Amino acid sequence: MTELHERPVTPSTPTTGELDLDDRARLQRVVGLSTELVDVTEVENRQLRLERVVLVGVWTSGTAAEAHASMAELAALAETAGSEVLDALIQRRAKPDAATYLGSGKAAELREIVVATGADTVVCDGELTPAQLTALERVVKVKVIDRTALILDIFAQHATSREGKAQVSLAQMEYMLPRLRGWGESMSRQAGGRAGSNGGVGLRGPGETKIETDRRRIRERMAKLRKEIRGMKTARTVKRAQRDRGGVPALTVVGYTNAGKSSLVNAMTGSGVLVQDALFATLDPTTRRGKLADGHEVVFTDTVGFVRHLPTQLVEAFRSTLEEAVHADLLIHVVDGADAFPGKQISAVRKVLGEVFAEEDATPPPELLVINKIDAVDATRMTALRGEYRDAVFVSARSGEGLDELFARIAEFVAADDVEAVLEVPFDRGEVIARLHQQAHVLNTEHTETGTRLRVQMPKALAAEYADLVVAE
């Protein structure tokens, strides 16, 4: 357990996060090798296998700077998925074309760019309908995916825990089901009474097409995954209840993807949570204990990052993970201060969390806004940020600047509901004294003939537990 007011010493042995990062870097794409799909019949195992991509977006509202920032984020998503971005295009129009997303003329121009660059994939900055995907693929003659599929692919690559993998698989299947289609004739074959064989009288019939069979199998697999995730949720609830019984405040770190949440958790606790300059580096929630300078114990939980237009399927699948935010005593909302539009990040995070709180019928916990990466912000921009977010704490997880103020604000919150009392602890209750030193702030200690008398500032839950030991002054 790390004292939060002291700078943690960098361990000489690799941390868990460093080992995870090394693991991720082992499998590298070999440039020039084809990754095109062949006739795929096991549809639920289809991978995107992105390689050389052209990005395309439809600019329907907002400023040109916002449209370009959205495309820059899409490029970062594509690169995180392992792609090489060759070109990016934006079309200004009132709304996406119902048929081909871009319109027939622009789709034809896109085909020319695909041929000229040698791209094998087109990535659209939006969620396309199944009909739009099919129609655009017919024109550009390469694979077309949308923003949702891209994010799902990144989640599939980064999930490491059993729960994370199950959640991602469920989200992918929910997305895939209405978009299920065949390649060649493989998905339209019909199976008779005995899988298409001539089984004799009474055993021949239309049966299921291959696509219907796959839909049925995916639905069965989805039902199984939902059951598994419910079981994992129960285990998470038990662990959370154990923490609650200990009276340790739960501080959940939330924020936009790549805002520096994991770096901040590491800086505050000295732990080895995986840190990577990539989108959605953290998918599995990580819990770390720490101790404030005034003696209070706290628990930090690092959570999955958010993004604009986060797929509905992911919000549903990761609901059990997001419940860490619902049951938090304090939300530490980390924002990338170096981003061009931090307000957009804040809105995106609060929108998703609002949906989760509404679904759980829960009251949102207090929120502490933390503007991170101030070491990458110039003085003029910094003045503007301080003027806009007056109640925020400004920090740099990399340099350590502002961390003392952040610890002070956390300590102020944690101590707000504390009660001060005098306890008379018998000599045979040594475990109580040990716990008070661990989870409370012992102000004074003196020994009497019957035991140890302590003046303690402690959480209400702890005070209620030891009410029988409280004595009048």
Buried (B, 14 or more C-beta within 10 A) or exposed (E): EBBBBEEBEEEEEEBEBBEBBEEBEEEEEEEEEEBEEEEBBEBBEBEBBBBBBBBBBBBEEEEEEBBBBBBEBBBBBBBBBBBEBBBBBBBEEEEBBEBBBBBEEBBEBBBEBBEEEEBBBBBBBBBBBEEBBBBBBEBBEBBBBBBBBBBBBBBBBBBEBEBBBBBBBBBBBBBBBEBBEBEEEEBEBEBBBEEEEEEEEEEBEEBBBBBBBBBEEBEEBBEEBBEBBEEBBEEBEEEBEEBBEBBBBBBBBBBBBBBBBBBBBBBBBBBBBBBBEBBBBBBBBBBBBBBBEBBBBBBBBBBBBBBBBBBBBBBBBBBBBBBBBBBBBBBBBBBBBBBEBBEBBBEBBBEBBEBBBEBBEEEBBEBBBBBBBBBEBEEEBBEEBEEEBEEBBBBBBBEEEBBEEBBBBBBEBBBEEBBEBBBBBEEEBEEBBEBBBBBBBBEEBEEEEEBBBBBBBBBEBBBEBBEEBEEEE
